[in-house]
Amino acid sequence: MTRSVTEWVNVTGDISIIARESGEVWFHTRSGTKEGADPFAAPMTGAGSTGSTVGLLDGAINLGFAEIEQRLARPEPTLVGYAVALVGAYHTSVDTPRNLQRAAGRFVELGRPEVAAYLEERAREETGHDRLALKDLRALGLPAERLVANYIPEGIKPLCRRFDDLCVEDYPIGCIGYSYCLERIAALKQKTDIEMVQAMCPDGVDATRFLRSHSSLGSEAAHVEETIEFVASLPANDRIRVVQETYESALIMAAGYNHELLKSEAETLEELQQAIGGALPYRHGSSPSRGEARGARTDMSETMP
């Protein structure tokens, strides 16, 4: 009889994630175990499976976000907030191909062509995504290039730094965990999320290119599945590192997003105006925005639901 695969990874010093091939996942606290009796104290060494790997990776994300779940801000979505999110999306995507290629080159040097090939393919797939964010910002009537050149949301900066640092490490396997974290969360966005953003936009404006691409309607779901299969095929030490970095990236991402969500509308608007050097520009559309009198003009702050 074939033995079911069980994997485990210690992520916090006291907490380990345990996952079985069947899909079962639970969190194990070392402090509640008698000394010398913890079967998960030693790092795992066996082969992985897709079922247990997805449990570890998604468990790491859930645990990372659980750190702030009770104080997570949940404001009503606004178009100004969405514009800031697009700026953040630009900054988390603009250097992705270069960073992944750098990490791939390192794995070539290390004699790991299978990892290098995986990262090179990811770099090709991610090329040009920053331009989608710029197109969406332009669609909202914003000077996109000037805005992203002058402004990085504070909550996004640590995430960008993390990825930069991971990709220049001597052994940059952690960059896979970072990428999985961002893609898995993006894949959670559904058609209704895109429709909600579209409803905030002026009539005739499509500013959801980046969002559609990075949602369940785009390629993210396929990327997530491919990553799970690839990580499951890696040696145990690599799988451990990928899961640990998935958790660390989730912590950073959750804290950063919450930082931005806790800002008032006035604070967010002020940051955008400072970045473009003046008031938000008016957008002239060929048709009026919802609730707007024909012939009138509106800026972003006036199109909030």
N, C-alpha and C positions, 0 to 999 in steps of 0.2 A: 504494500500500500504506500502511495506517495505521501510524504509528509508535507503538510501545509506550511507555507513560508510565513514566518513571523519576523518582523524587523523592528528595531528600536533605535532611537537617537536621543541622547541627552542634549537639551537645548538651553537650559537655564542654570545648570549646576545642581538644582534640586528636582527639576521636572524633566522627565523623559516622555517622549511620545512613543507609543507602542501600536503597531498596526499589523494586521493579519491579511493574508492574501484574500480572504473572504470578504474584506471590506470593514471588518471591525477595527475601531480605533479607540484608544483610551489614553489618559494621562496618568503617569506613575510618579508619585512623590517619594523621593528617597528617604526623607526624614521620617516617614511613617513605616520604614522597614527596619527590622532588627539588623544590627551590624553583622556583616558577613553572610547575611541571608538574602541579599538582593540579587535576583537572577539577571537583572539588567544593569548591574554596576559596570561590567566590562563592555567595551564597544562590540557591536555586532561584527561578525566576520563572514557570514554566509552570503549566498546569492540572493538577489532581489526578485521581486515580482511586480507586475503592474498594479495589482490590487493593493498590496502593502505599500508600494511607493506612493500612490496617490493619497493613501491615508496619512502617511508621514508628511507629505508636502502640504496638503490642505489642512492637516492638523496644526502644522507650524504657522500657517497664516491665521487660522482661527485663534490660536493662542496669542499671537502677536497683537491682534486687534482686541482681544479680550482685556488687555492691559488698560485700555481707555474706554471700554464699552459703556461703563456707567456714567462717564462724563463726556461722551461723544456728542458734539454739537449736531443738531439736526434742523438747521434753518430752512425756511421755504426757499426753493431755488429761484434765482433771479438771473437776468441776462448779464448784468455786471459780474456776478459771481461766475457765470459760465465763461465770460471773456477771460477772467483770471485763470480759470481752469485750462483754457486753450493755450494761454501763455505758458503755464506749467507743462502742458502736453508737448509744446514745442521744445522746451528745454530738456525734458526727459527723453526725447527722441532724436534730437539733432546730432548728438555725438554717439548714438548707439551703434551705427555701422562701423565707425572708426574704432570704437572701444572693443567691439567683438572681434574685429580683424586683428587688433593688437593681441588680444587673448589667444586667438587662433594661432598666430605666429609663435607665441610662446609654447603652445602645445606641440607645434611642429618641431621646435627645438628639443622638447622633452621626449620626443619619440612616441607621441600619442596622436597619430593621424586621424583616428576616429573622432576624437574630441575636436580637433582642429576642423575637420570637415563639417561637423555639426554646427560649430560656431560660424564658420564661413557662410553656410547656407542661411543661418539666422541673420547674418549681416546683410546678405542680399535681399532677404524678405523685408527687412526693416528700412531699407534705403528709400528715401523720399517721403517718409511719413511726417517729417517736420514740415514739409511743404503743404501737406493737407491742413495742418493747424494754421499756417499762414493764410491759406485761402479762406478758411473760416473766419479768421479775424478780419480780413479784407471785406468779406461779405457783410460783416457787421458794421462796416463803415470806418474801421480803425486803421491807422497807419501801421500795418503789421510789423514791417522790418524795424521801424523806429521803436515800437513798443517792446519787442523782444530783445532789442539791443540794449535798452535802458532799464529793463525790469525783469527780475527773477523773483517770483513769490517766495517769501522767507521760508514757508513750509516746504518748498520744493528743493531748496538749496542743499539740505543734508542728503536727500535722495540722489541728487546728481553727483555730489562728492563721493557718496558710497560706491556708485557704479564706476566712476573714474578710478577710485582706489582699487577696487576688486580686479579690474581688468589689467592693472599693471603689477599685480602681485607675482612673485616667482612661480606660484602654482595657482593660477586664476580660476580654479574650478567653481569658486563661489559665485562667479558672475551668472552661472546657470540658475542658481537659486534666486538671485535678484530678478532675473528676467522672468522666471516662472511666477514669482509673486505678482509682478505687474500685469502679466498676461492673464493670469487666473482671475484676478479681480476685474480686469477689463471684460473678460468673457462672461461675467455675471450680468452685465448690462443687457437689457432686453429691448425689444421693439418699443415697448411702452415708455422706456427711458428716453429714447430718441424722439418719440412723438411729443413728449413733454417739453423737451428743449425746442423742438420745431414750433410748438404752440407759442413759445415766448418770443420768437423771432418776428420781425415785420413780415407782412404778406409778401410772398415772392422771393424771400431770402432763404437760401440753403446754407446754413452754417454748421452742418452736422457731418461733414466729410470725415474728419478725424474720429468722431464719436462712432459713426457707423462702422468704420474700419476696425476700431478697437472695441468691439462688442460681440455679442453672440451672433450678430448678423454678418460679421466680417470673418477674418481668418484666425481670430484668437482661439476659438474652440479647437480648431485643428492643431494649432501650435501647442496648446496645452496637452493634447493627447500625444503628440509627437515627443514632447519633452518628457512626459511621464514614461513612455516606452524607452527613451534613451537613458534616462537616469536609472531606471530599473536594470539596465544592462551594465551599468558601471560597477567597478569594484566597491566593496563595502566602505572603505575609507572615503571614497569620492562621494558616495551616496550620503554618508554622514555629514560631510562638509556642505553639500548642496542643501540638505534639509536645515542645517543650522543657519545658513545664510538666508534661506527663505524666511525663517523666523526673524532674524535680525532686520531684514528688509521690511517685513510686515510691521515691526515695531516703529521703524523710521517713517514708513509711509503713513501709518495710522496717526502718529503724532503730528506729522507735517500737514496732513489733510485737516486734522482737527484745529490746528493753529490757524489755518486759513478760514475755516468755517466759523470760528469764534469771533472773527472781525465783524464789526458793524458794516452796514451798507455804505455809510459815509466814509469809513476808513478805506474800504476797498475802492470806492470811487476816487478818493483822493490819491491813492497809489497809482491808479491808471492815469489820472490827469497829470500827475508829476512826471510820469514816464513819457508821455507824449508832448509835454511842455505846454499844456493848456487844457481847455475844456474838451470834453469828448465831442468829436465832430458830429454834425447833423448828417443824417442819411436821407437822401432823396430817393424815394422808391417810385416805381411806375404805378403802384397801387397803394392805397392807404393801409396802415397797420390796423390790427383789430381794435375797434372802438375809436379809431382816429377819423376825424372829418377829412373828406377828400380835399386835397390841395394843401393840407397842413403839413408841417414837417416835424420830425420828432428825433430826439437823440436817445441813446440807450437807456438813460436813467428814467425816461418817460414811458418806456415800453414794458415796465415791470408789471406782472399780473397782480 
